[in-house]
Amino acid sequence: MLKIVVAAIVIIIFGLIFFDVGFITSRFIKPNTPFSNSAEQKQAPVSGVVKLNGPIPRESSISVGVRDHGSSDVYKIFVSLPAADETAWKYIGALTGSSYEFQAYLDSSGQRLTTSESLTVTAPATDEILTLDIEVPMEDPALVPATISGTVYINGYIPQGATFDVLGRVYGSTGNFSEVVDNLPALVKRTITYSKAQSGTKYEIKGQLFDKNGTVVGSSKSVVLSAPSDNAEMTINSTAQPPAGAVTLIQNNTVAPAAGQTTESPLPAGNSAISGTINFNGSAPGGSSIVILAAPQGQTNYQTVVNGISPTNGTTWTWNGAATGTTYNMVAVLKGQTNGQNIDYADSQTYTVAAPASNQLFTINTGISMGAPTGSVSITCGTKNNNVWNGTLNFSSVTGAQYYSMQLGSATGGNDIANVNQAAQSTTNQTINVSGIKDSVVYYAQYAVSSVTNPTPAQYSPYSGAYTIKCP
């Protein structure tokens, strides 16, 4: 009888242990929800608008679909509405901290006419924009003249007497760009209108800045849209230099601000401002804040130029320490502390900005971060000379990685043999050449990944564990 009682007690104890483990696992280990502050995920809507460029067919409709971020599933339609520009949409099935991909569609008479690019967002989020470009066949007799309008922003130093043009061509054409708006006085922000576009035709347009001698001193990236459209936006980064004497050093400011206070770098004489807004999607860990990092273009030493920014959507920021006429690479990073250690939770894309500038938008999706790689690492031993090998180090590719940091050292975490940062190769393995591998000596390899090209150090994942390799 005593044995039966003891056995029953043991079973109950083990049952409670497994129940607790299961409870802890289900409560805290949630894929793609790193910042959920409660035991259970809560609903957190994602909302925005659909913008339409081009002629809207009669009796057409807009629908919006969703799927989990990183999934290959078919998008699930959650709303369908009559087609109109600036149509509002809202997805109420999102959960706090989870990330999703959204896509918009235009349908008419049972046919899908066009599809937007996918948009990745961490919930909750507002003011998200999906854009549909509508085209109709060139032979359609209903084609009529249409207007393309929008805004041109000019960042950086604008020389006296400078002007700008807007160039355009039919999208997909290999012909030269032609002037569609020309010889407008250059301003920091200016509205432009082109009234001779063809309705239903997709165009590729860009802006160019000229000094008073007609020399090109800045160009925007190309923008693709269908006519008519009233939401064209182009940003030109001026390469023109101001008169001699401008301060060019970035001021470093890493002192933690008081609660609720946003600090800026000191204002050296002759410097100018870069400012903008944070598009913050998702939830933020307690005590976290956003910092802005910058480095002059061509340099890799990023420094903090603004810190203490509130991690809320729509927060504005200003850096008053930028040097007029200098172009910077800039990135926003969500920072905090875990167990007494500084943590980079999430970051924006890196933007190239010429000072001064006032329209910079950094988007941070807190639910999108790349964890440390877990794939395999191996070495292909090549030639040996005097007991020293040359070979190729192979790292397993990581889905979504755009850039890799790969290291090989004589000790765990070391990089004395190789330390290479490079863009992703379209192969099963990422490879680097290594030399100086001593015969039968054990070395240690590790690697990190980033979801952006030309990442800052803050935009890399943690390094993988150390992998041992040797030749032969």
SVG drawing of the C-alpha trace seen along z (x, -y; Angstrom):
<svg xmlns="http://www.w3.org/2000/svg" viewBox="-20 -83 77 85">
<polyline fill="none" stroke="black" stroke-width="0.4" points="0.0,0.0 2.8,-2.4 4.5,-1.8 1.2,-2.6 0.9,-5.9 4.6,-6.8 4.1,-6.1 1.0,-8.2 2.8,-11.1 5.7,-10.8 3.2,-10.8 1.5,-13.9 4.8,-15.7 6.0,-14.9 2.6,-15.9 2.8,-19.3 6.4,-19.8 5.4,-19.0 2.3,-21.2 4.5,-24.1 6.9,-23.6 4.1,-23.5 2.6,-26.6 5.8,-28.5 6.5,-27.5 3.1,-28.5 3.2,-31.7 6.6,-33.1 8.0,-31.3 6.0,-32.8 7.4,-32.9 7.6,-36.4 6.4,-38.1 9.5,-39.4 7.9,-42.4 4.6,-41.1 4.3,-42.6 1.4,-40.4 0.9,-36.7 -1.4,-36.4 -1.2,-38.2 -3.9,-40.9 -5.6,-42.0 -3.8,-44.9 -5.3,-46.3 -3.3,-47.3 -4.8,-50.1 -4.0,-52.3 -5.2,-53.4 -5.0,-52.2 -3.8,-54.8 -4.8,-54.5 -2.7,-55.9 -4.4,-55.7 -7.9,-55.7 -10.3,-53.8 -12.6,-51.4 -16.3,-51.6 -17.7,-49.1 -14.3,-48.0 -13.3,-47.0 -10.4,-47.0 -9.5,-44.1 -6.7,-43.7 -5.1,-40.4 -2.9,-39.3 -0.6,-36.5 2.0,-35.9 5.4,-37.5 7.8,-35.0 4.9,-32.7 4.5,-31.3 0.7,-30.9 -1.8,-32.5 -2.9,-36.0 -6.3,-35.8 -8.7,-38.5 -10.1,-40.3 -11.8,-43.4 -13.4,-44.2 -14.6,-47.8 -15.7,-49.9 -12.6,-51.3 -11.6,-54.8 -8.4,-56.7 -7.4,-56.9 -9.7,-53.9 -9.3,-53.1 -8.7,-49.6 -8.3,-47.9 -7.2,-44.4 -8.6,-43.6 -7.2,-40.0 -3.6,-41.1 -2.0,-40.2 0.4,-42.4 4.1,-41.9 3.3,-39.6 4.4,-40.6 2.3,-40.4 2.5,-40.9 -0.3,-42.9 -1.2,-43.2 -3.9,-45.1 -5.8,-44.1 -7.9,-45.9 -10.6,-43.7 -13.2,-44.4 -15.7,-42.1 -14.2,-39.1 -10.6,-39.9 -7.6,-41.0 -6.3,-44.2 -3.4,-45.0 -1.6,-44.1 0.3,-46.2 3.7,-45.5 3.6,-43.6 4.0,-45.6 5.5,-44.0 4.2,-45.5 4.4,-44.6 1.1,-45.0 -0.2,-47.4 0.3,-49.9 -1.5,-52.8 -1.2,-55.0 0.2,-52.1 0.0,-52.7 -0.6,-50.2 -0.4,-51.6 -2.0,-50.3 -0.9,-51.5 -3.6,-51.0 -2.7,-50.5 -5.0,-50.2 -4.0,-49.1 -2.5,-51.9 -4.9,-51.2 -7.9,-51.9 -9.8,-54.8 -10.8,-56.0 -7.3,-57.3 -7.3,-61.0 -4.7,-63.4 -4.0,-63.2 -2.1,-65.0 0.7,-63.8 1.4,-66.0 3.3,-65.7 6.1,-67.1 9.9,-67.4 12.1,-67.7 15.7,-68.9 18.1,-67.9 21.5,-69.5 23.0,-72.7 21.1,-74.5 23.4,-76.9 22.3,-80.4 20.6,-80.3 20.0,-76.5 17.1,-75.0 15.6,-71.6 13.8,-69.5 11.5,-66.5 12.4,-63.9 10.1,-61.1 9.6,-58.2 7.1,-55.4 7.8,-52.6 9.7,-49.7 11.1,-51.9 14.8,-51.8 14.7,-55.3 16.2,-58.4 14.3,-60.4 12.8,-63.7 12.0,-66.8 8.4,-67.0 8.8,-69.9 11.9,-72.1 13.8,-75.1 11.9,-75.5 13.7,-77.5 15.2,-75.0 13.5,-75.1 13.6,-72.8 10.0,-71.7 8.1,-72.4 4.9,-71.1 5.1,-70.1 2.5,-69.3 2.7,-67.6 -0.6,-67.9 0.3,-66.1 0.6,-62.5 -1.6,-59.9 -4.3,-58.4 -3.7,-54.7 0.0,-54.8 2.7,-53.9 5.6,-56.3 9.1,-56.3 10.0,-59.8 12.9,-61.4 14.2,-64.8 17.5,-66.5 19.1,-69.5 21.3,-71.9 23.6,-74.7 23.5,-78.1 26.0,-76.8 23.8,-73.9 25.9,-71.3 23.9,-68.4 24.5,-68.5 21.9,-66.0 19.4,-63.4 16.5,-61.5 15.7,-57.8 13.2,-56.9 9.5,-56.8 7.1,-54.5 3.4,-55.4 0.4,-55.4 -1.4,-58.6 -3.4,-60.3 -1.7,-60.6 -1.5,-63.3 0.9,-61.6 4.3,-61.6 7.2,-62.2 10.8,-62.6 13.8,-63.5 17.0,-64.9 20.1,-64.8 22.3,-67.7 26.0,-67.1 26.7,-70.8 29.1,-72.2 28.7,-75.3 31.4,-78.0 34.5,-76.9 34.4,-76.9 31.5,-74.5 32.0,-72.1 32.0,-68.5 32.5,-66.5 29.6,-64.5 29.0,-65.3 28.7,-62.3 26.0,-62.3 25.5,-59.2 24.5,-60.6 21.2,-59.1 18.4,-61.7 16.1,-62.4 12.8,-60.6 10.6,-61.9 13.3,-64.1 14.7,-64.0 18.3,-65.2 20.2,-66.4 23.8,-66.7 25.5,-70.1 25.1,-72.7 28.5,-73.7 28.6,-77.1 27.7,-76.9 25.9,-73.5 22.3,-72.7 19.5,-70.4 18.2,-67.0 14.7,-66.2 11.9,-63.8 9.4,-61.4 9.3,-57.8 6.9,-55.3 6.8,-52.9 5.0,-49.6 4.6,-47.0 5.1,-47.3 8.2,-48.5 9.8,-46.9 9.5,-48.8 12.3,-51.4 13.3,-51.3 13.9,-54.3 15.0,-55.1 18.3,-56.6 19.4,-58.0 22.9,-57.0 24.8,-58.7 28.1,-58.5 29.4,-60.6 28.8,-58.7 31.8,-56.4 32.6,-55.9 31.6,-53.1 32.0,-54.7 28.4,-55.4 27.8,-57.7 24.7,-58.6 23.4,-62.0 19.9,-61.9 18.8,-59.8 15.9,-59.4 13.2,-59.4 9.9,-58.0 9.1,-54.7 5.6,-55.8 4.2,-56.2 4.5,-59.8 7.3,-60.9 9.4,-63.7 13.1,-64.2 15.8,-66.7 19.5,-66.6 21.0,-70.1 24.6,-68.9 24.7,-68.0 27.1,-69.9 25.6,-71.8 26.4,-70.1 27.5,-66.8 25.8,-63.5 25.2,-61.0 24.0,-57.4 21.5,-57.3 19.6,-54.6 17.1,-54.5 17.6,-51.8 15.3,-50.7 17.5,-50.3 16.9,-49.0 18.4,-46.8 17.8,-43.2 19.5,-41.7 21.7,-44.7 23.0,-44.4 22.4,-47.0 20.2,-45.5 19.4,-46.6 15.9,-45.3 15.0,-46.5 16.1,-49.0 15.0,-50.9 16.5,-50.7 19.6,-52.8 18.9,-56.1 21.2,-58.4 20.5,-62.0 22.2,-65.3 22.1,-68.1 20.0,-70.1 16.8,-68.0 13.4,-68.0 11.3,-65.1 13.1,-61.9 10.8,-59.0 12.3,-56.1 10.2,-52.9 10.8,-50.4 8.9,-47.1 9.7,-45.7 8.6,-42.2 11.0,-41.8 14.5,-40.9 17.0,-38.2 18.1,-35.8 21.6,-34.3 22.2,-31.9 22.0,-28.2 23.2,-26.6 26.3,-24.6 29.8,-25.9 32.5,-23.8 35.8,-24.2 36.9,-23.0 40.7,-22.5 42.5,-23.5 46.3,-23.6 48.9,-23.1 52.4,-24.6 54.8,-24.1 52.0,-22.6 49.8,-25.7 46.5,-25.4 44.5,-27.7 40.8,-26.9 37.2,-28.0 35.0,-28.5 31.3,-27.6 28.4,-29.1 24.8,-28.0 22.7,-30.7 19.9,-32.2 16.5,-33.0 16.0,-36.8 19.6,-37.7 20.9,-40.4 24.4,-40.8 26.7,-38.5 29.5,-39.0 31.8,-35.9 34.8,-35.4 37.4,-32.8 39.8,-32.9 42.3,-30.9 40.1,-31.2 36.3,-31.2 34.9,-34.5 38.2,-35.5 38.7,-36.9 42.5,-37.0 42.4,-34.6 39.4,-36.1 36.9,-38.9 34.7,-39.5 31.5,-41.5 29.8,-40.9 26.5,-40.9 24.5,-37.7 25.5,-35.3 22.6,-33.5 23.8,-30.1 23.1,-27.4 26.2,-28.4 28.0,-31.7 31.7,-31.4 34.9,-33.3 38.5,-32.4 40.8,-31.8 44.6,-31.3 47.1,-30.6 45.4,-27.5 48.0,-25.5 47.9,-21.7 45.6,-19.8 45.1,-22.9 41.5,-23.6 40.0,-27.0 36.7,-28.6 34.2,-30.1 31.1,-32.2 28.8,-34.4 26.0,-37.0 23.3,-38.2 21.4,-41.3 18.1,-41.8 19.4,-45.0 22.1,-45.8 25.1,-47.8 24.1,-47.4 25.5,-49.3 26.9,-47.2 23.5,-47.6 21.7,-46.0 23.4,-42.6 22.0,-39.7 23.9,-38.2 26.7,-35.9 26.2,-32.2 27.8,-29.8 31.4,-28.9 31.9,-26.1 35.2,-24.2 37.1,-23.5 40.5,-22.2 42.5,-21.0 42.7,-18.3"/>
</svg>
